Amino acid sequence: MTYGFQNRINIGDYIQSLAARQFLPKVDRYFCREELHAYSGPRTKVIMNGHFMRYPANWPPSPKILPLFISFHINPRRADGMLTREGVAYLKKHEPIGCRDLSTLELLANKGIEGYFSSCLTLTLGNRFRHVADEDVFFVDVLFGYPTWRTVFGSFNGFQKAIEKGDIFLLGKRDRVLRAVFGQDIVAAAEEVTHVYDAQTCPTENRRFELAERTLERYERARLVVTSRIHCALPCVAMGTPVIFVNGGFRQASARRFTGNDRLFHTINISRDGSVSASCDMNGVKRDRSAPVKKDHLEYVEALARRCKEFVAES
C-alpha cells in the first residue's frame, strides 16, 4: 500500500509495506490506504497491515479487494467512523483479524469481532536485513513531539499554538533531557535521522520505497539506534540492531499504538516534568554505546510469515 494522499510522508509507512511486499511473488499495482473503497479492477489480494485510517468515511474497502488482516491497527480517534454496522460486518466476514496492538484487539472485541494479537509485520524484516555492528549511533526522531526553535518560531501560527499549549516553556528541554539520560558522548556522536519528508522530495512511489530500503540498510550497520518511532524500533528489533525506544509526552491515543509491542524493545519513559524511568541499565548503555539485544519478538515471526505465505498461495 502507499500513502501519497498527504503533503508529508512518513517513511515508516513504506517500511511496513516493504514487510508485506517480501511475501508477494510480484506487485501488480499499488493501493493508497485511504482509497481502497474506490478500487474497481480485477479481484486482487492485499495484505492489510498498517494504520487505518485518516478518512474513515472511505471504509470499508471495495469487494474487489481480497484482504489479509494482519498487523492491523485502528486509530482510536477514527474507530467510531470505521466500526459502523457496515464496517463491523465487513471485518467479521474476514475474521479472525490479526491485530498489531492490544488496543485494536480490544476495540474489535467490544464489537464482537474475533481477533488475535499478531504484533507487527515489520518483525519479519530480519529475514532480509541483518545487523552488522558498526560505529554509527542514530537518533531517529527522538522526542519528536517536543517543541523546537523551528516549530515554535517558524511561523506565526506555530508561535501562537506554542503559547496556547505552554510548549514555549519546553524549548531546549529535549536536548537537556537527552544529555542527562544518555551522556554527552553518545549525544555528541549521534547522527540525527528523520522518518518524515516533504512528499515532493520523493515524488514517486518507487523513490519512496528506495528511501525506505536505504533507511533500513543504515539501521543494519548501527551500533545503537535511539528512537521515538515504533516503525524504526521494531525493524531494528527484527534485524538484531541494538535499539532503545524513548517514550515522552505521547497523548493517550498515540501511546495505545504501542501496547503489546512495548515489551519487545528497551524503553525509556520521560515525563513532561523531565523525570526518567528506564527498562535497561543506562550505565551500561553509556559505557558501551550500545544496548542488549532482546529476542522476545521471535515468538511472532514464524506465525506472521506463515500466514502471509498461506494467503498468497491460496487460490
Contacts in CASP RR format, 6 or more apart in sequence:
PFRMAT RR
TARGET T0000
AUTHOR 0000-0000-0000
METHOD contacts of the structure
MODEL  1
MTYGFQNRINIGDYIQSLAARQFLPKVDRYFCREELHAYSGPRTKVIMNG
HFMRYPANWPPSPKILPLFISFHINPRRADGMLTREGVAYLKKHEPIGCR
DLSTLELLANKGIEGYFSSCLTLTLGNRFRHVADEDVFFVDVLFGYPTWR
TVFGSFNGFQKAIEKGDIFLLGKRDRVLRAVFGQDIVAAAEEVTHVYDAQ
TCPTENRRFELAERTLERYERARLVVTSRIHCALPCVAMGTPVIFVNGGF
RQASARRFTGNDRLFHTINISRDGSVSASCDMNGVKRDRSAPVKKDHLEY
VEALARRCKEFVAES
1 17 0 8 1.000
1 20 0 8 1.000
1 30 0 8 1.000
1 31 0 8 1.000
1 32 0 8 1.000
1 33 0 8 1.000
1 46 0 8 1.000
1 50 0 8 1.000
2 14 0 8 1.000
2 17 0 8 1.000
2 30 0 8 1.000
2 31 0 8 1.000
2 32 0 8 1.000
2 33 0 8 1.000
2 205 0 8 1.000
2 208 0 8 1.000
3 9 0 8 1.000
3 10 0 8 1.000
3 13 0 8 1.000
3 14 0 8 1.000
3 32 0 8 1.000
3 33 0 8 1.000
3 34 0 8 1.000
4 32 0 8 1.000
4 199 0 8 1.000
4 205 0 8 1.000
5 32 0 8 1.000
5 33 0 8 1.000
5 34 0 8 1.000
5 35 0 8 1.000
5 54 0 8 1.000
6 54 0 8 1.000
6 199 0 8 1.000
7 198 0 8 1.000
7 199 0 8 1.000
8 196 0 8 1.000
8 197 0 8 1.000
8 198 0 8 1.000
8 199 0 8 1.000
9 196 0 8 1.000
9 197 0 8 1.000
9 198 0 8 1.000
9 199 0 8 1.000
9 202 0 8 1.000
9 208 0 8 1.000
10 195 0 8 1.000
10 196 0 8 1.000
10 231 0 8 1.000
11 195 0 8 1.000
11 196 0 8 1.000
11 197 0 8 1.000
11 208 0 8 1.000
11 211 0 8 1.000
11 212 0 8 1.000
11 215 0 8 1.000
12 195 0 8 1.000
12 212 0 8 1.000
12 229 0 8 1.000
12 231 0 8 1.000
12 232 0 8 1.000
13 33 0 8 1.000
13 50 0 8 1.000
13 51 0 8 1.000
13 231 0 8 1.000
14 208 0 8 1.000
14 209 0 8 1.000
14 211 0 8 1.000
14 212 0 8 1.000
15 122 0 8 1.000
15 125 0 8 1.000
15 212 0 8 1.000
15 215 0 8 1.000
15 216 0 8 1.000
15 231 0 8 1.000
15 235 0 8 1.000
16 49 0 8 1.000
16 50 0 8 1.000
16 71 0 8 1.000
16 120 0 8 1.000
16 121 0 8 1.000
16 122 0 8 1.000
16 231 0 8 1.000
17 209 0 8 1.000
17 212 0 8 1.000
18 125 0 8 1.000
18 209 0 8 1.000
18 212 0 8 1.000
18 213 0 8 1.000
18 216 0 8 1.000
19 49 0 8 1.000
19 120 0 8 1.000
19 121 0 8 1.000
19 122 0 8 1.000
19 124 0 8 1.000
19 125 0 8 1.000
19 235 0 8 1.000
20 47 0 8 1.000
20 49 0 8 1.000
20 121 0 8 1.000
20 308 0 8 1.000
21 27 0 8 1.000
21 209 0 8 1.000
22 124 0 8 1.000
22 125 0 8 1.000
22 127 0 8 1.000
22 128 0 8 1.000
23 47 0 8 1.000
23 305 0 8 1.000
23 308 0 8 1.000
23 309 0 8 1.000
23 311 0 8 1.000
23 312 0 8 1.000
24 47 0 8 1.000
24 312 0 8 1.000
25 312 0 8 1.000
28 44 0 8 1.000
29 44 0 8 1.000
30 205 0 8 1.000
31 39 0 8 1.000
31 46 0 8 1.000
31 65 0 8 1.000
33 50 0 8 1.000
33 51 0 8 1.000
33 52 0 8 1.000
33 53 0 8 1.000
34 53 0 8 1.000
34 54 0 8 1.000
34 55 0 8 1.000
34 58 0 8 1.000
35 58 0 8 1.000
36 46 0 8 1.000
36 58 0 8 1.000
36 59 0 8 1.000
36 60 0 8 1.000
36 61 0 8 1.000
36 62 0 8 1.000
36 65 0 8 1.000
37 58 0 8 1.000
37 59 0 8 1.000
37 60 0 8 1.000
37 61 0 8 1.000
37 62 0 8 1.000
38 58 0 8 1.000
38 62 0 8 1.000
39 61 0 8 1.000
39 62 0 8 1.000
39 64 0 8 1.000
39 65 0 8 1.000
40 62 0 8 1.000
40 64 0 8 1.000
41 64 0 8 1.000
42 64 0 8 1.000
43 64 0 8 1.000
43 65 0 8 1.000
43 66 0 8 1.000
44 64 0 8 1.000
44 65 0 8 1.000
44 66 0 8 1.000
45 65 0 8 1.000
45 66 0 8 1.000
45 67 0 8 1.000
45 68 0 8 1.000
45 311 0 8 1.000
45 312 0 8 1.000
46 61 0 8 1.000
46 65 0 8 1.000
46 66 0 8 1.000
46 67 0 8 1.000
46 68 0 8 1.000
47 67 0 8 1.000
47 68 0 8 1.000
47 70 0 8 1.000
47 121 0 8 1.000
47 308 0 8 1.000
47 311 0 8 1.000
48 61 0 8 1.000
48 67 0 8 1.000
48 68 0 8 1.000
48 69 0 8 1.000
48 70 0 8 1.000
48 72 0 8 1.000
49 70 0 8 1.000
49 71 0 8 1.000
49 72 0 8 1.000
49 100 0 8 1.000
49 120 0 8 1.000
49 121 0 8 1.000
50 71 0 8 1.000
50 72 0 8 1.000
50 73 0 8 1.000
50 100 0 8 1.000
50 121 0 8 1.000
51 73 0 8 1.000
51 75 0 8 1.000
51 257 0 8 1.000
52 59 0 8 1.000
52 72 0 8 1.000
52 73 0 8 1.000
52 74 0 8 1.000
52 75 0 8 1.000
52 78 0 8 1.000
52 82 0 8 1.000
53 59 0 8 1.000
53 75 0 8 1.000
53 78 0 8 1.000
53 82 0 8 1.000
54 75 0 8 1.000
54 78 0 8 1.000
56 78 0 8 1.000
56 80 0 8 1.000
56 81 0 8 1.000
56 82 0 8 1.000
57 81 0 8 1.000
59 81 0 8 1.000
59 82 0 8 1.000
59 87 0 8 1.000
59 90 0 8 1.000
60 86 0 8 1.000
60 87 0 8 1.000
60 90 0 8 1.000
60 91 0 8 1.000
61 67 0 8 1.000
61 90 0 8 1.000
67 94 0 8 1.000
68 307 0 8 1.000
68 308 0 8 1.000
68 311 0 8 1.000
69 91 0 8 1.000
69 94 0 8 1.000
69 95 0 8 1.000
69 97 0 8 1.000
69 98 0 8 1.000
70 98 0 8 1.000
70 118 0 8 1.000
70 121 0 8 1.000
70 304 0 8 1.000
70 307 0 8 1.000
70 308 0 8 1.000
71 98 0 8 1.000
71 99 0 8 1.000
71 100 0 8 1.000
71 118 0 8 1.000
71 119 0 8 1.000
71 120 0 8 1.000
71 121 0 8 1.000
71 122 0 8 1.000
71 304 0 8 1.000
72 97 0 8 1.000
72 98 0 8 1.000
72 99 0 8 1.000
72 100 0 8 1.000
72 104 0 8 1.000
72 118 0 8 1.000
73 99 0 8 1.000
73 100 0 8 1.000
73 101 0 8 1.000
73 103 0 8 1.000
73 104 0 8 1.000
73 257 0 8 1.000
74 82 0 8 1.000
74 83 0 8 1.000
74 104 0 8 1.000
74 107 0 8 1.000
74 108 0 8 1.000
75 253 0 8 1.000
76 103 0 8 1.000
76 107 0 8 1.000
76 253 0 8 1.000
76 256 0 8 1.000
77 253 0 8 1.000
79 107 0 8 1.000
83 91 0 8 1.000
83 107 0 8 1.000
83 111 0 8 1.000
88 111 0 8 1.000
88 112 0 8 1.000
88 113 0 8 1.000
91 97 0 8 1.000
91 108 0 8 1.000
91 111 0 8 1.000
91 113 0 8 1.000
92 112 0 8 1.000
92 113 0 8 1.000
92 114 0 8 1.000
95 113 0 8 1.000
95 114 0 8 1.000
95 115 0 8 1.000
96 114 0 8 1.000
96 115 0 8 1.000
96 116 0 8 1.000
97 108 0 8 1.000
97 113 0 8 1.000
97 114 0 8 1.000
97 115 0 8 1.000
97 116 0 8 1.000
98 115 0 8 1.000
98 116 0 8 1.000
98 117 0 8 1.000
98 118 0 8 1.000
99 105 0 8 1.000
99 108 0 8 1.000
99 115 0 8 1.000
99 116 0 8 1.000
99 117 0 8 1.000
99 118 0 8 1.000
100 118 0 8 1.000
100 119 0 8 1.000
100 120 0 8 1.000
100 257 0 8 1.000
100 261 0 8 1.000
101 117 0 8 1.000
101 256 0 8 1.000
101 257 0 8 1.000
101 258 0 8 1.000
101 259 0 8 1.000
101 260 0 8 1.000
101 261 0 8 1.000
102 117 0 8 1.000
102 259 0 8 1.000
102 260 0 8 1.000
103 256 0 8 1.000
103 257 0 8 1.000
103 259 0 8 1.000
105 115 0 8 1.000
105 116 0 8 1.000
105 117 0 8 1.000
108 114 0 8 1.000
108 115 0 8 1.000
109 115 0 8 1.000
117 260 0 8 1.000
118 300 0 8 1.000
118 303 0 8 1.000
118 304 0 8 1.000
118 307 0 8 1.000
119 260 0 8 1.000
119 261 0 8 1.000
119 264 0 8 1.000
119 297 0 8 1.000
119 300 0 8 1.000
119 304 0 8 1.000
120 230 0 8 1.000
120 231 0 8 1.000
120 234 0 8 1.000
120 261 0 8 1.000
121 304 0 8 1.000
121 308 0 8 1.000
122 231 0 8 1.000
122 234 0 8 1.000
122 235 0 8 1.000
122 238 0 8 1.000
123 234 0 8 1.000
123 237 0 8 1.000
123 238 0 8 1.000
123 264 0 8 1.000
123 297 0 8 1.000
123 300 0 8 1.000
123 301 0 8 1.000
123 304 0 8 1.000
124 238 0 8 1.000
124 301 0 8 1.000
124 304 0 8 1.000
124 305 0 8 1.000
124 308 0 8 1.000
125 216 0 8 1.000
125 235 0 8 1.000
125 238 0 8 1.000
125 239 0 8 1.000
126 238 0 8 1.000
126 239 0 8 1.000
126 240 0 8 1.000
126 301 0 8 1.000
127 305 0 8 1.000
129 216 0 8 1.000
129 217 0 8 1.000
129 219 0 8 1.000
129 220 0 8 1.000
129 235 0 8 1.000
129 238 0 8 1.000
129 239 0 8 1.000
130 220 0 8 1.000
130 239 0 8 1.000
130 240 0 8 1.000
131 220 0 8 1.000
131 221 0 8 1.000
131 222 0 8 1.000
131 239 0 8 1.000
131 240 0 8 1.000
131 241 0 8 1.000
131 293 0 8 1.000
132 220 0 8 1.000
132 221 0 8 1.000
133 221 0 8 1.000
133 223 0 8 1.000
134 221 0 8 1.000
134 222 0 8 1.000
134 223 0 8 1.000
135 223 0 8 1.000
136 191 0 8 1.000
136 218 0 8 1.000
136 221 0 8 1.000
136 222 0 8 1.000
136 223 0 8 1.000
137 186 0 8 1.000
137 189 0 8 1.000
137 190 0 8 1.000
137 191 0 8 1.000
137 222 0 8 1.000
137 223 0 8 1.000
137 224 0 8 1.000
137 225 0 8 1.000
137 226 0 8 1.000
137 289 0 8 1.000
138 190 0 8 1.000
138 191 0 8 1.000
138 193 0 8 1.000
138 218 0 8 1.000
138 219 0 8 1.000
138 222 0 8 1.000
138 224 0 8 1.000
138 225 0 8 1.000
138 226 0 8 1.000
138 227 0 8 1.000
139 178 0 8 1.000
139 187 0 8 1.000
139 190 0 8 1.000
139 191 0 8 1.000
139 192 0 8 1.000
139 193 0 8 1.000
139 226 0 8 1.000
139 227 0 8 1.000
140 193 0 8 1.000
140 194 0 8 1.000
140 195 0 8 1.000
140 225 0 8 1.000
140 226 0 8 1.000
140 227 0 8 1.000
140 228 0 8 1.000
140 229 0 8 1.000
140 232 0 8 1.000
141 193 0 8 1.000
141 194 0 8 1.000
141 195 0 8 1.000
141 196 0 8 1.000
141 227 0 8 1.000
141 228 0 8 1.000
141 229 0 8 1.000
141 232 0 8 1.000
142 174 0 8 1.000
142 178 0 8 1.000
142 226 0 8 1.000
142 227 0 8 1.000
142 228 0 8 1.000
142 246 0 8 1.000
143 174 0 8 1.000
143 177 0 8 1.000
143 178 0 8 1.000
143 228 0 8 1.000
143 246 0 8 1.000
143 248 0 8 1.000
143 249 0 8 1.000
143 270 0 8 1.000
144 196 0 8 1.000
144 228 0 8 1.000
144 229 0 8 1.000
145 228 0 8 1.000
145 248 0 8 1.000
145 249 0 8 1.000
146 170 0 8 1.000
146 173 0 8 1.000
146 174 0 8 1.000
146 248 0 8 1.000
146 249 0 8 1.000
147 162 0 8 1.000
147 167 0 8 1.000
147 168 0 8 1.000
147 170 0 8 1.000
147 171 0 8 1.000
148 171 0 8 1.000
148 172 0 8 1.000
148 174 0 8 1.000
149 171 0 8 1.000
151 158 0 8 1.000
151 162 0 8 1.000
152 158 0 8 1.000
152 159 0 8 1.000
152 162 0 8 1.000
152 167 0 8 1.000
152 168 0 8 1.000
152 171 0 8 1.000
153 159 0 8 1.000
159 168 0 8 1.000
161 167 0 8 1.000
162 168 0 8 1.000
170 272 0 8 1.000
173 274 0 8 1.000
175 187 0 8 1.000
177 270 0 8 1.000
177 274 0 8 1.000
177 276 0 8 1.000
178 187 0 8 1.000
179 187 0 8 1.000
180 276 0 8 1.000
181 246 0 8 1.000
181 268 0 8 1.000
181 270 0 8 1.000
181 276 0 8 1.000
181 278 0 8 1.000
181 282 0 8 1.000
182 226 0 8 1.000
182 282 0 8 1.000
182 285 0 8 1.000
182 286 0 8 1.000
183 286 0 8 1.000
185 286 0 8 1.000
185 289 0 8 1.000
186 224 0 8 1.000
186 285 0 8 1.000
186 286 0 8 1.000
186 289 0 8 1.000
189 289 0 8 1.000
190 226 0 8 1.000
193 215 0 8 1.000
193 218 0 8 1.000
195 215 0 8 1.000
195 229 0 8 1.000
195 231 0 8 1.000
195 232 0 8 1.000
197 211 0 8 1.000
202 208 0 8 1.000
202 211 0 8 1.000
216 235 0 8 1.000
216 239 0 8 1.000
219 225 0 8 1.000
219 232 0 8 1.000
219 235 0 8 1.000
219 236 0 8 1.000
219 239 0 8 1.000
219 241 0 8 1.000
220 239 0 8 1.000
220 241 0 8 1.000
222 236 0 8 1.000
222 241 0 8 1.000
222 242 0 8 1.000
223 242 0 8 1.000
223 289 0 8 1.000
223 290 0 8 1.000
224 242 0 8 1.000
224 243 0 8 1.000
224 244 0 8 1.000
224 285 0 8 1.000
224 289 0 8 1.000
224 290 0 8 1.000
224 291 0 8 1.000
225 232 0 8 1.000
225 233 0 8 1.000
225 236 0 8 1.000
225 241 0 8 1.000
225 242 0 8 1.000
225 243 0 8 1.000
225 244 0 8 1.000
226 243 0 8 1.000
226 244 0 8 1.000
226 246 0 8 1.000
227 233 0 8 1.000
227 236 0 8 1.000
227 243 0 8 1.000
227 244 0 8 1.000
227 245 0 8 1.000
227 246 0 8 1.000
228 245 0 8 1.000
228 246 0 8 1.000
228 247 0 8 1.000
228 248 0 8 1.000
230 245 0 8 1.000
230 257 0 8 1.000
230 258 0 8 1.000
230 261 0 8 1.000
232 243 0 8 1.000
233 243 0 8 1.000
233 245 0 8 1.000
233 264 0 8 1.000
233 265 0 8 1.000
234 261 0 8 1.000
234 264 0 8 1.000
234 265 0 8 1.000
234 297 0 8 1.000
236 242 0 8 1.000
236 243 0 8 1.000
236 265 0 8 1.000
237 243 0 8 1.000
237 264 0 8 1.000
237 265 0 8 1.000
237 294 0 8 1.000
237 297 0 8 1.000
238 297 0 8 1.000
238 301 0 8 1.000
240 293 0 8 1.000
241 293 0 8 1.000
242 290 0 8 1.000
242 291 0 8 1.000
242 292 0 8 1.000
242 293 0 8 1.000
243 265 0 8 1.000
243 266 0 8 1.000
243 291 0 8 1.000
244 265 0 8 1.000
244 266 0 8 1.000
244 267 0 8 1.000
244 268 0 8 1.000
244 280 0 8 1.000
244 285 0 8 1.000
244 291 0 8 1.000
245 262 0 8 1.000
245 265 0 8 1.000
245 266 0 8 1.000
245 267 0 8 1.000
245 268 0 8 1.000
246 267 0 8 1.000
246 268 0 8 1.000
246 270 0 8 1.000
247 255 0 8 1.000
247 258 0 8 1.000
247 262 0 8 1.000
247 267 0 8 1.000
247 268 0 8 1.000
247 269 0 8 1.000
247 270 0 8 1.000
248 269 0 8 1.000
248 270 0 8 1.000
248 271 0 8 1.000
248 272 0 8 1.000
249 270 0 8 1.000
249 271 0 8 1.000
249 272 0 8 1.000
263 296 0 8 1.000
264 294 0 8 1.000
264 296 0 8 1.000
264 297 0 8 1.000
265 294 0 8 1.000
266 278 0 8 1.000
266 279 0 8 1.000
266 280 0 8 1.000
266 291 0 8 1.000
266 292 0 8 1.000
266 294 0 8 1.000
267 278 0 8 1.000
267 279 0 8 1.000
268 276 0 8 1.000
268 277 0 8 1.000
268 278 0 8 1.000
268 279 0 8 1.000
268 280 0 8 1.000
268 282 0 8 1.000
269 276 0 8 1.000
269 277 0 8 1.000
269 278 0 8 1.000
270 276 0 8 1.000
280 291 0 8 1.000
280 292 0 8 1.000
285 291 0 8 1.000
END
